[in-house]
């Protein structure tokens, strides 16, 4: 049994996974392999991860928590957007990347990709509590 990772699904059905930079890049490679295509936003996300320090410093200087990779209009029309936004953080010496997947990317695809990397995926849903429940 590998390390456990949480796939957080927010109210807008966007999925969020937080991993170390190298593993985040491997996850995206695996997701694109499963889906059978690589969109412009994924290519841009690879560039952001590979140049972590520069993008992290830029985001901090601009007081931004997230970086939104550029997306092709064609990819948006065809529903081929994979990454919505990226969060860069440091935990000591570790470079941590939070990937927000587009709502069209299923939890199953992300979980399958994580499992192929040796992780155990657990889904956590964030929902508004209903009064009286």
N, C-alpha and C positions, 0 to 999 in steps of 0.2 A: 504494500500500500504506500503510495507516494504522499507528497505534501498536499495538504488540503487548500483549495482556493475557493473563494466565494464569488459567485456570479450574482451581482446585485441587479435586480430588475426594478426600475423605478415606475412611478405611476404613468409615465409616458411610454412605457414598454422599451425604453432604452436599456441596454445591458452594460454593466460596468465590471471590469476585471482589473485588479491591481497586481502587477508582477515586477520583478527586477527587470531592468532594461533589456538584457540579452534574452530573457524568457519571453518578454512582451513581443520582441521582434520575431522570435520563433513561433509564438502563438499566431501572430498575423500571417506568417508564411503558411502555417498549417491551415488556417481558416480559408485563405485564398486557394489553397490546394483542394480543400473539400468543396468549396463553392465553384471552382473551375475557372475563376477569373481574378484579375488584379486590377482594381480601379485606381484612378488618379489619387484619391484620398489615401489609399494604402501606400502608394509610392511616396507620397509626401510625409506620411507618418513614419515610414522607414528612415527618411532623411532627418526627421525631427529626433528620432531615437538615436541614430548614429552620431548626431551632433548635439547630444544631450546638454552638455555644458553651455554651449552658446545659446540654445533655445531656453534653457532654464534661467540663465542670467537675464536674457531679454524679457522673459515673462515677469520676473521679479521686479525689474526696473520699471515695467509698465503696470505693476500691481495687478497682473492677470493670473487667475488660478488655472485657466485652461487655454490651450492653443487649438484653434480650429484649422485643420488642414484644408487646403484648397480642394474644391470638388469640381469635376467636369459637369457642365450642364447636361451633356449627353448621358453621363452616368446617372444623374439625378432623374432624368426622364425615364430611363430604362430600369430604374430601381436597383442599380448596381453599386450604390454607396455602401461601404462597409464600416468606415470609421466616422463617427460624428464629431468627436473632439478628444483631446489628449490632455492628461494632467501629469505634470512632471514634479517630482518631489525628491528630497534627499532624506534618508534616515541614516544619520551618521555618514559612513563612507558609501553606503548603498545608494544606487540610482534607481528610483522607483518610478514606473510608468503606469498610469491609470488610463485604460483605453475604454472609451464610451463607444460601444457598437451601435450602429443604426438599428432602428426598431425592426427592420426587415430581416436582420440576421437572427436566426432562431437560437434559442438557448441550447438546443440539442447540438447544433454545429459547434458552438463555443465549447460545450462540455466534451464533445468528441475530440476536438483539437487539444484541449487541456489534458485529457486522458492519454492521448498519443505522446504527450510530452512528459508523462509520468505523474501528473497531478490527479487528485480526486476533486471533482467539482461538486459544489453544493450551491443550490439556488436559494437566494433570499429575496423575497418580494417586499417592496415598500408600498403599502396601501394606506389609504385614509381610513381610520377606524370609523365604523358606523355606530351611531349612538344607540345604546340599548343592547349591544352585543357583548 
